[in-house]
Every structure is written in C-alpha cells, then in structure tokens.
C-alpha cells in the first residue's frame, strides 16, 4: 500500500470545555490560520464525535511544521488556552505530544 502525506490523531476534550472548544474552532483567530499555512499544513479538518475529536491534515514535513508551530507566538497563545481543554499531553516539548494514527488505507 502506498502512503499519503496525511497526518491524523485524536484527542478527547474535557466535558466542561466542550462548548468553548467547538466555539473557538468555529471562529479561529486569523493569525492561527496564517501560521498553520506558513508551517506547510494544508487541508486541515477536525471532526467531532461527542468529546472525541479526530484531526487530519496534509503536510510534506510534519516535524518541521510542528517545530514552526511550537515557535509561533500566536500559536503559543492559542495552545495555552486549548491545552487546558484537552485530556492528555499538549506539550510540543515532550517526545510525543500527539500520538499519530497509523494510516492503514489510502485511495489515491
């Protein structure tokens, strides 16, 4: 099987922050959108199933994109807010702040 340049993971959002998390992503800051584009992230989608969220984007160099995001002042402010909403790690300084999902199927 060939693979794609997609990257995906899931997070669970704490129940008490669910509405705010959805609201923030329904009205994202323009600077956050620009920083993700500058990082090389494209076709980014987030899907919701109750408190579980599925994230998927395309990127040619995920490590470089995450390094760019980690160094972004705007993304740092956004992540300071949203990191408290997520169950588990959100720290880009940790070895695995996001546990990527293994791609098992790709239709070109």
Residue, then its C-alpha position, 0 to 999 in steps of 0.5 A: x500500500x502506498x502512503x499519503x502525506x496525511x497526518x491524523x490523531x485524536x484527542x478527547x476534550x474535557x466535558x466542561x470545555x466542550x462548548x468553548x472548544x467547538x466555539x473557538x474552532x468555529x471562529x479561529x483567530x486569523x493569525x492561527x490560520x496564517x501560521x498553520x499555512x506558513x508551517x506547510x499544513x494544508x487541508x486541515x479538518x477536525x471532526x467531532x464525535x461527542x468529546x472525541x475529536x479526530x484531526x487530519x491534515x496534509x503536510x510534506x514535513x510534519x516535524x518541521x511544521x510542528x517545530x514552526x508551530x511550537x515557535x509561533x507566538x500566536x500559536x503559543x497563545x492559542x495552545x495555552x488556552x486549548x491545552x487546558x481543554x484537552x485530556x492528555x499531553x499538549x506539550x510540543x516539548x515532550x517526545x510525543x505530544x500527539x500520538x499519530x494514527x497509523x494510516x492503514x488505507x489510502x485511495x489515491 
